[in-house]
Amino acid sequence: MSQVRQKSKQVGNVRTIVGRLFPKTDLIAGIKAICAEHGVRNGVIVSCIGSLDVVRFVWATPDPFAKLGFKYGEPAVIAGPLEFIAAQGTIGTLQEKRDELFVHMHIVVTDDQGVTRSGHIQEEGNRVCCTMEIVIHAFDGVDITRAVDEESGVAIFSID
């Protein structure tokens, strides 16, 4: 039987924030603005749908020299309009800059030909086309911080 390794923490107070981003708003900057308005420091994006004019994202590719055998390549940039089908993500802070929020979000988008793509969205360059509807669950009593993990060599969130 394989070894099970995990770390978790139960949180007691969960707040739900529902928001909308308007046309020409950068997606991650908009999510951070919603978080700032409502005092969100730790949470999850449970729903995010809408449309984008342009998207920037990466995905894992094999790399035999990396600790876990993969790396993220250069961002793909796809011009829209794009249907933003789904996303989920984690909201926390950077370990070295505890006052700075970080949004880690994976997405699914579809272009005008019906081609669906997915990946890890980048910090900038994801402009809302018509709307973006977002639901966030905010947690109190837990610290979610992002830093490079020594074991994997990848920036990940830790839960404290």
Secondary structure, DSSP 8 states (H G I E B T S, - for coil): -----------SEEEEEEEEE-TT-BHHHHHHHHHHHHT-SSEEEEEEEEEEEEEEEE-EEE-TTSTTSEEE-S-EEEEEEEEEEEEEEEEEEESS-TTSEEEEEEEEEE-TT--EEEEEE-SS--BEEEEEEEEEEEEES--EEEEE-TTTSSEEEEE-
